Amino acid sequence: MGKAEQFKDKSEQLKQQAKQAMGKAKDEASSRASQGRGRSDDETRRAQQESQGRLDQDYDA
């Protein structure tokens, strides 16, 4: 009976670790996503202008 309890305890421990790891991964992904949305309007506008400029150059050639 001692071995069975040890395996059961270890199984529960691993389940808890997996749940914590998944929660941490979700939090990290959410944090990264919100940082991406946090760009300023100037940065967004500049990126759009650069993209449009490259597109215009490609069609001018």
MODELLER restraints for C-alpha pairs under 7 A, 6 or more apart:
rsr = mdl.restraints
at = mdl.atoms
